[in-house]
């Protein structure tokens, strides 16, 4: 088990949920402006069930948009550069939501079972 997976497992244990790892070669949906906005705005993330080549995670900072191209595919391995604050939470199971604010000083994790119905 890698150091990253150990941290993710610890987060899952903290919240009393099942550990569902996000393989580094799978994709997330991410807003393209998160590299800049995540430094100043809250980071939002939600996880749908895993599909063939995606983790089910969708990540953005600031305001959400319904625009068709709001989310772009990005491999998990690139999140270290794009949004490292989210890495510890990527082992949370489908049906999870995360809000990270104040540069990581505030974190809220909760279950949203409606995310499972897609």
C-alpha positions in Angstrom: 0.0 0.0 0.0 1.4 3.4 -1.0 1.7 6.3 1.4 -1.1 8.1 -0.4 -3.4 5.1 0.0 -2.5 4.9 3.7 -3.5 8.5 4.1 -6.8 7.9 2.2 -7.5 4.9 4.3 -7.0 6.9 7.5 -9.5 9.5 6.2 -12.0 6.8 5.5 -11.5 5.4 9.0 -12.0 8.9 10.5 -15.4 9.2 8.8 -16.4 5.6 9.3 -16.8 4.8 5.6 -15.6 2.1 3.2 -12.3 2.7 1.4 -12.6 2.9 -2.4 -9.2 3.8 -3.8 -8.9 6.0 -6.9 -6.3 4.4 -9.2 -3.8 6.9 -10.5 -4.5 5.9 -14.1 -8.2 6.5 -13.9 -9.8 9.9 -14.6 -11.7 12.5 -12.7 -13.9 15.3 -14.0 -12.3 18.6 -13.1 -13.0 22.2 -13.9 -10.1 23.7 -15.9 -9.8 26.8 -13.7 -9.2 24.8 -10.4 -5.5 25.3 -10.6 -5.9 29.1 -9.9 -9.2 29.1 -8.0 -8.4 26.4 -5.5 -5.9 28.8 -3.9 -8.6 31.2 -3.1 -12.0 29.6 -3.3 -13.5 26.5 -1.6 -12.9 23.2 -3.4 -15.9 21.1 -4.0 -15.8 17.4 -4.9 -18.4 14.7 -5.3 -18.2 11.0 -6.2 -20.5 9.0 -8.3 -20.0 5.3 -8.8 -16.8 4.2 -10.5 -17.2 3.4 -14.2 -14.8 1.6 -16.6 -12.1 4.4 -16.8 -13.2 7.0 -14.3 -13.1 7.2 -10.5 -16.5 8.9 -10.3 -15.0 12.0 -8.8 -16.0 15.5 -10.0 -13.9 18.4 -8.6 -14.3 22.2 -9.0 -13.6 25.4 -7.1 -15.9 28.4 -6.8 -19.2 28.3 -8.5 -20.6 25.2 -10.2 -21.8 25.4 -13.8 -24.2 23.3 -15.8 -22.2 24.1 -19.0 -21.5 21.0 -21.0 -17.7 21.6 -21.0 -17.4 22.6 -17.4 -15.7 19.3 -16.4 -12.8 17.9 -18.4 -11.2 14.5 -17.9 -7.9 14.4 -16.0 -6.0 11.4 -14.8 -5.7 11.1 -11.0 -1.9 11.2 -11.1 -2.1 14.8 -12.4 -4.1 16.0 -9.4 -0.8 16.4 -7.4 -0.1 19.4 -9.6 -3.7 20.6 -10.2 -5.3 20.2 -6.8 -3.1 18.5 -4.1 -5.6 19.3 -1.3 -8.1 16.8 -2.6 -5.7 13.8 -2.7 -6.3 12.6 0.9 -10.1 12.4 0.2 -10.0 10.4 -3.1 -10.5 7.1 -1.2 -13.9 8.1 0.1 -16.7 5.9 -1.4 -19.2 6.8 -4.1 -22.0 8.9 -2.5 -19.4 11.2 -0.8 -19.1 14.9 -1.0 -16.2 17.1 0.2 -15.8 20.8 0.8 -12.3 22.1 1.5 -11.9 25.8 2.4 -9.4 28.2 3.9 -6.5 26.4 2.2 -7.3 23.1 3.9 -8.0 24.5 7.4 -11.7 23.7 7.0 -13.0 20.4 5.7 -16.5 19.0 5.6 -17.2 15.5 4.4 -20.7 14.1 4.1 -22.8 11.4 2.5 -25.1 12.2 -0.4 -26.8 9.0 -1.5 -28.5 10.8 -4.5 -25.0 10.6 -6.1 -25.5 6.9 -6.5 -28.5 7.2 -8.8 -26.9 8.1 -12.1 
